[in-house]
Amino acid sequence: MSTAINDANQAVKNLEKQMNKQYYPHFHISPLAGWMNDPNGLIYFKGQYHAFYQHHPYDENWGPMHWGHVVSDDLVTWRRLPIAIAPGNEFDKSGCFSGSAVDNNGELCLIYTGHIWLEGQGKQEQIRQTQCLATSKDGIHFEKHGTIVAPKEGIMHFRDPKVWQQDGKWWMVVGQRDLQDVGQILLYRSDDLKNWTFDQVVVSNIDPNVYMLECPDFFPLGDKWILMFSPQGMQAKGYKYRNLFQSGYIVGNWQPGQQFSIIKPFQEMDFGHDFYAPQSFLAADGRRIMFAWMDMWESIMPSKNDKWMGSFTLPRELILDHNDNVRNRPIKELAALRETPILLTDISLNNELKNTNIELVHCELKVEFDLSQSDAERFGLQLAATKDGKQATLLYVDLQSNRLVLDRSLSGVELKGYRSVPLPRTKKLMLHVYVDTSSVEVFVNDNLYSFSSRIYPKLPAKRIVNLFAENGFAKITKLEGWQLKSIYE
């Protein structure tokens, strides 16, 4: 193991001794200590699931990127492995940025962006980014092979390779900011993972304000092809694109030798505050599974005070519905975490707040509202709430705007703002909710929508679920719940 990796592994262990774990997740992948962002290199390899992540092991802030590494037999319980790659070579001396993993005849290959800060160029930001290769026989110790794809002359932002094999060839999509500051996704092809040929610009100029398309992913789903990515520069429009940076997808048709033809333009993937850089991979049984970073660039990150930062979303299965929407739902394996079941039925709320005394620190809830019997102006759940509701994350139906709202204005430390989606036009509203120590994830009506948001309740405090209705009546037909076990072995 290289000196750089040994030093990084030691640094993260030293940092862990200084951590306060008051907000540390119970059932989400997070770093042992230090900084984490994008999911990288997600793969099923030799009977195990590997997840890598952008990692700064030396402190809680973004810094020279390493690849952290966890492994699982079942996508539910995870074990930490040594840091996989560390910066330091001439092609990645300032950081090993995001990328992907493939199985090449039993060899685990990481394709990542080598990042270099160029100094003395006069401009504020001068960088060079190339796509690099590292390989491993055992899936733990990696050997670097240097740059395999470089950008055109003058291009600085050129990153986040996603590689797959199809029709006897390797294919790679990469995000690029061109010389006119337009965000693009490029496609390359190769016979051997080392020598690559430019194939086509898959998309360009999706929005006049978008200057970069990060973390591209390109994969078949149902009978279509999905181009998933994170655009930078998109401006808010009404209820849409409220986060500083977005993540979403375009639906189209593609096959080798043809241009990508768009069927459905850019759609947001998730409607919460904290969702970025989603990456997908194939499970052993062929399902398309996704993780994303459950945080947002340039947002307030209270856990930095505790010497760590960053979390993944829950693993989610991607499904293309008959309207060409990509739905994401919690994978079925997560049911293995359930213990201590809870069941309440036939609850009436008449202009009141009701405590349930269900502890909501690491818990899963399924709640069914009867919209045909509910006329309150606002009604729903107070999550991770105190008994008086003065501290709570609100998840509620607003019948005046006909929207479902996730509101963090009373959630606790520093975070403000709400996100919302149109209220589904059904008689029953089904909410599937996961609350962890510092996060809320919500799946609405058979996963039509999802919200992913971080919360940081002021502690110590009781954290339960309250039910409420304001100015009218609301009917809950069923509330089912479970306490959840830890994912760490």
N, C-alpha and C positions, 0 to 999 in steps of 0.2 A: 504494500500500500504506500502511495507517495507521501512525502513529508507534508505537502499541502493538505492532503486528506486527513492524515493523522492529526495535524494541528487543528483543523476544522472540527473534527470529532471531539477532540479534547476541549475546544472552546465552547462547544454547545453543552457539554457536560458541566463545565464550570459555570456557565450562565444559568443552567437549570437550578443550581444551588441557591441562586439569588431570586428565583421566581416567586411571585405570589400567584397561586392558582385559583383565586376567587372567581375568575371568569373563564377558566380553562374548560374546553368542551369535554363532554362525557362520551358522546357517540359521533363525533366528527373528527376526521383526520386533521391534526394540527402539528406544528413542529414541537420537538422536545423542549426547545427554548429558541429564542431569536425570532427572526423574520421569516415568513412564508408568503409567497404569492402563487402564481399560476400552477395548475396541475400540468405535469409533463410526463411523457413516456408511459402512458397508461397501456397495459398489455397483459394478456393471458399467455404465460410462457412456461412451458414444462410443468404444467399442472398447478401453477400458482398465479395469482394476480399481483402485478407490480404497479405501484404508483410512485412516481417521482414528483418533486415539486421544487419550484424556485425558492432558494433558501439562503439567508445570510446568517451564518452560525455565530458570528462574533458579537452581534448585539441585536436589539429589537427593531432597528431601522433597516430600510432597504440599503443594500451595499453590494459589493462584488458578488455576483450570483454563483452559488453552488447548486448542485442537485441533491436535495434530501431524498430519502428512499424508505418506503414501507412495503410490506408484502403480506398477502392474505391467501388462505386456502379457500375462502368461502365468500369473499366480498363484504364480510361483516366484522370479523375480528382481525386485527392488524398487528403486525410485529415490526419494530423498527430495525432497519439495517444501517450499516455505516453509510456515510455520505458517498455518493456514487462518483461524482466528478467535481473537481475544484478548478478555478481559473489559475492561470500561471504560464501557459505556453504562449508563444509569440502570436498565435492566431486567436487566443481567448483570454489574454492576460487581464482584461478588465471585467470579465464575467462570462459564465456559461449560461446564456439566455435560453429561453423556452424552446422546446422541440418535442420529438416523439420517439417511439420505440417500435422496432420490428424484429421478428424472428427470422433470421436468415440461416436456414438449415441447422437449427440448434444453437446458433450464436445470437445472443441478445445484442442488438445494435441500437445505439442511441444516436439520433441525428438532431443536432442542436445548433443554436446560433452562437458563434464566437464573437464576442463584443470587445472592441478596443476604443478607448478614449484617445483621440489624436490631439496633442497639445501644440501650442504655438502657431495656430492657423489664423489667428486674428478674429475669427467669428466666435460667438458664445458657445456654440455646440458643434464640435467636429468629431464624428465617430466613424468607425468602419465596422461593418457587420458581414460575416460570411457564414455559410452553413458548414458544419463540421461533423465528423463521425468518430464515435467511440464504440468499442466492441468488448464483449465479455463471454467467456465460455460458461461461467458458473452463475451469471446473473447478479453478481455482487461486486467483483473487482473488474474495472474497465481499463482498457488501453486506448489511448487517443491516437487518431490517424490524421488529424489536421483538416484543412479546408477541402471540401468537395464541390461547393458551388459558391461563386462570387458574383456580386451584382455588376451591372453595367457601370462604366466609368461615371463618377460623380454622384452615384446613389449612396446615401448614407444609411437610411432606414430600410432594412432588408432582413426580415427575421421570422422566427417561429415556424420552422418547417414541420409539416405533417406528411408522413410517408406511408404508403400502403402498396401492396402487390396485387396486380390484376393482369390477366391475359398474358402471363409470362414476363411482365415488365414491372419495374418499380416506378412509382409515381410520387411526386412531391408538390404540395402547394406551399407557397411562401408569401407573406405579406410584404408590401413595398410601398414606400412614399416616393413618387417619381419626382423628376426635376421641376415640375410645375406644382408640387405639393398636392398631388392627387393620390388618394389611397387606391391601391390595386392589389389583386391576388394573382400571382403567376403560377403556371403549371410547368413542371419539368418531368422528364422521363429518363430512365436508366436501365441498363441490362445488369449492372453489377454493384449498385449502391455507391460507386466511387466516381464514375464518369457520367455526367448528366448533360442532357440536351434540353434547351428551352422549347416548350411545346406551344403555349399560348397564354395570353392574358385572359384569365377566367372572367373577372369583372373589373371594372374601373369606373370611377366617377359616379358612385351610387347616390351621391348627395353633394350639392355645391360646397358645403362646409366641411366635408370629410376629407382629412389630409392623410390618414393612415388606416389600413385595415390590419389589425393585429390578430394573432392566434387563429389563422384559418384552419378549417377542417372540412373535408370534402368526402362524402360517403353516400352509398345507396341506402334508401329507407323506403319500404313499400316498393312501389314501381317508379319512384322518382330519385333524383340526386339532390342532396342537401348540401349547400355551402354555408357553413356556420363560421362566424367570425365576430370580432369586436371592433367596431368602427370608432375612430377618434375624431371629434369635432362636430358631431351631430348636435343640432340645437333643439331645445325642448319645443314641442308643439302641443299645446293644450295638456291633456293628461299623458301624452306620449313623451318618451325620451327625457324623463325628469332627472335621471342620474347624470353625473358629470360625464361618464362614458357608458356606452351601451354594449349589449351582446345580443346577437340574434342570428337570423338565417334567411337565405333565399332558397326557394324551391325551383328546380328546373330539371331538364333532361341533359344527359351527357353520356357519351361512350368514347373510348379511345379513337382518335382520328377525327372527332367532331368538335365543333364549338359548343360551349355550354349555352343552352337556350333557357331563358328565364320564364317560368310559369307564374310564380308569385313573388313580388318584390319583397324587400327587407321587412321582416317582422321581429319584434322583440321576443326573446326566448322566455324571459322571467320578468315579473313586474314589481319585485321588491327593490330595496335600496342597495343590496350588496350581492352582486352577481356579475362575474367577469371571467373572461378567458376560458369558456367551457371547452373541454376536449372529450372526444368520444373514443370508444374502443369496442371490440367484440368480446362478449362473454363466451365461455366454453360452449354454451348451447346456441350461440348465434345471435342473441339479443344485442342491440346497440345500446351501450351504457355510457353515461356521461357523468363527469365531475366538473364543477366550476369552482372558482375562487369566491368564497363568500365574504368578500370585502369590496371596497371601492377605492380606487386611487384618489388621493387628495382629500379623503374623508377623515373625520376625527376617529382616532383609533385608541380608545382608553386603555386597552391592555398593554400598550407600550410601557406604561408606568410599571407594569408587572414583569417586564423583561421578555415578553413574547408578543407576537402579532401574526394573525392569519389563521384561516380555517378553510377547509373544503366544504362544499355543500354535501348533503347526502348523495350517495350514488343513485342515479335515476335512469330508468329505461326510457328510450325515445321511441315514440310511435307516430306515424303519419296518419292523420285521420282523413275522412272522405272529403273534407274541405281543404285538404293540403295544409293543415296546421300541424306543426310538430309539437306534440304534447310530451311532457316529461312527468314521469310518476316514480315514486319511491320504489326501489327494487323489492321484489317479494321476499328476498332473503332477510330483510330487516325485521321481519316478524320474529326471528330467532332471539332478538333482544328483549322481547316483551316479558314482563313479570308483573305480579300484583294487579290483576285486571279490575276494572271499575265499570259499572254499568248503571246509568240513570235513564229513566224513560218518562215520557209524558210530562214535561215541565212547562208550566204556564208562567209567563212573566207579564205582569200588569203594571207598567210604569214604575219599575222597581229594580233594585240591585240585589242579586242573590249570591251568597257565598256557597261554594260547593265543598270547600275544604280538601279538594284534590290538589296534592302538592305538584307544582309545575316548575321543577328545576331541571329534570331530564325525563320528559314524558311525551307520549303520543296520544292524541285525541282524535276521535271521529265523531262529528256532531252533525245531526240532521235537523234542519229547520223546515217547518211547514209554512211556506210563503203564502199559501192560500188562506191561512188563518192568522196572519200577522199583519198588523196595520200601524205599528209604532213607527215614529219618524226615524229613530235609530234603534237597532237592537243587535245583540251579538255577545261576544266574549271579551272579558278582560283577562289577558294572559300574563303570567308571572306577576300577579297583582297582589297588593296588600289588601286586607279585608275591607278597608274603607274605599278602595279603588283610587286612592290618591297617587299611587304609583302603579302603572299598568301599561301594557302594550295592548291597544284596542284593535280588535278585529270585528268589524260590524257591517251590517246592511244599512245603507242610507236610502230610504225609500223616496226621499225628495229628489235626489240626483240619479236614482236607480243604479247605484254603484256599490261594490263591495270594497271596503276601505281597511287598510292596515296603517295604523297611526301610532307613531313613536313619541308624540309630544309629551306623554307622561311616563315614558319608559324608564327613565332614570338618568344616568350620567350623560350629559352633553348632547346627545343625539336628538334631532328634531325632524319634523316633516312626515308627510303621509304619502302613500301610494295607493292607487285604486284601479279597479277593472270594472267593465260593465257587468251589472247583475245578470246572471244567466236567466233566460226566460223560461223558467220551469216552476212547477209547484213545490218541488223539494230543492232545498239548497244543502249540498253535502260539503262539509269542510273537513279536510284531513290535515291535522296540525302536528308538527313536531316542535317542541320547545326544549332547547338545551340551555346550558348555563349562560350562554351569551348569544343565543340566536333563536329566531323563529322561522320555520318554513311552513308554508300553507299551500295545499293543493285543493283546487275548487272544482266541484262537479265533474267527477271522472277525469280530473286532470286537464280540464279546459284551460285553466290558468295556474301559474304558481307564483308565489311571493317568497323571496329569500332576503331576510334582513337581520342584521346584528342588533342586539340590545344589551345594555349594561345596567341592570337594576342597581340602585344605590343600596349597598349592603352594610350591615346585616338587615335583612327584611324577610318577612314571610312572602313566599311566592306560591300563589294558588290560582285557580281559575274561578272568576266570578262571571255570572250571567246577568245581562241587563237589557231593559227596554225603556225607552224614553218616549213620553207622550203617546201612549197607546199600548197595544197588546202584542206579544210575540209567543210563538209556540215552538218548543223544541221537542221533537218526537223521540229522539234518542241521543244520548251522550255516552260514548264508549271510550275507555282509556286504559293505558298501561304505563307503569313505570318502566324505564328502559335501562338495561345493563350497559356497562362500559364496553367499548369496542377493542380495548387494548388487552392483549394477552399477558 
